[in-house]
Amino acid sequence: MRAERGPGRGGFTIVEVIIAIVVLALGVLGMAGTTMLVVRQVTLAKVMTERSVALQGVLERLQVMNYDSVGTGSDSSGVFRMTWSSTSETSQSKLVRVITTGPGVTTATGAGFPMLGTGVADTFQFRVIRR
């Protein structure tokens, strides 16, 4: 049983204060871990967006080219390097393969979660049809 406290003797015991500090510390540590995850995801999204913009620029240039001019080539946009080659499928269409190399999302061996890697290559294919 608890002893009665006289007037002016209210407050918290040292055990209650320690428990409150431990709970607060665990909450702050959880928020710090979540913040690191959010920063990593935002960075990965930024790199993926930059890669997509670089690829989109090449695709738009290839699509407006004369059909007979679409062949093999390369270009760079910022830190990304794009190379492309085309092969005739029929007399009316070509298959164009664009390889984008640069920073990108990769999965580390054994980690199982996405990470930022250098020299990551992505391949995109599309068809060009003779007009």
N, C-alpha and C positions, 0 to 999 in steps of 0.2 A: 504494500500500500504506500501511497505517496504522502509525504508530510505536507501539511498545510503551509502555505507561504503567507507571510504577513504582508501588509500593505507596502507597495513599492518593491517587492521582490519578484515581480513577474519577469518573464523572458524565456529564452531558449536554453536548453542544456547543451553542454559541449558535444554530446553524441548527436543531437539534432542538427547542430551546425555542421559537423563533419559529414553527416549523411547528405545534407543539402549541398555542400561543396562537391562531393563525389558525383551526385546527380547532375549538377551544373557542368562539371568537367566532362562527363560522358556526353552530354548534349553538345557542348562546344566541339569536342573531338569528332562527333558524328557530322556536324555541319562542315568542319574543315575537310573531312574526307569527301563529302558530297561536292564541295566547292572544287576540289581538284578534279573530280570526275567531270563536272560541268565544263571546266576550262579545257580539258582534253577533248571532250566531244565537240565543243565550239571550234577548236583548232582543226580537228579532223574535218568538220563540215566546211570550214573556210578553204582548206586545201582541195577538197572534192569539188567545191564550186569553182575555184580557179582552174582546175583541170577540165571541168566541163565547159567553161567559157573558152579555153584554148582549143579544145576539140571542136566546139561549135563553129568557131571562126574558120577552121580548116574545112569543115563540112560545107559551110555556106559557100566558100570559094570554089570548092570542087563541084558543087551543084550548079553553079552559074557558068561553069566552063563549057566550051564546045565539047560535044561527046568525043570527038576524035582527039582532043587535046588531053583528056583525062588519062594519065599514065602513072608514072612513078615519080615521087618527089619527097621533099622534106621541108620542114619549117620549124621555127621555135617561137614560143610565146612566153616571155618571162623565164621561169626555170623549167618549163616543159618543152620537150622535143617531140614533134610529131613526124612520123614517116608513113608514107602510103604507097600502095602498089595496087594495080588493077589487073584483072584477068577477064578476058572476054568469055562470057557464058554462051551467048548466042550472038547473032549479027545485030541484035537490037538492044543488048544489055551487057553491062560490065559489072563485075563484083569488085568493089573497092574495099580494101582492108587498111584501116588506119591504126597505127600503134602509137600510143602516147606514153612517153617515158619521163619520169620525174618523181617528185615527192608524192606520196599517196598512202592510202590505207592498206595495211598489211596485217596479217595475224602472225604473231610471233610463235615460234615452235614451242608448244607446251603451255603457252600463256592462255590461249583460248579467247582472247579479247582483242579488238582492233587497236592498232598502234600506228603511229606515223613512221613510214619508212622512206628511204631514199632509193632512187632508181627503180621504182615500181612501174611495171609495164602493163597497160590495159589495151585490149584489142577491140575495135569496133568495126563492124562490117555493114555496108549498105550497097544498094544497087543503083546504078545510073542507067537510065533508059534513053535510047536515042529518040529525039523529038523530030 
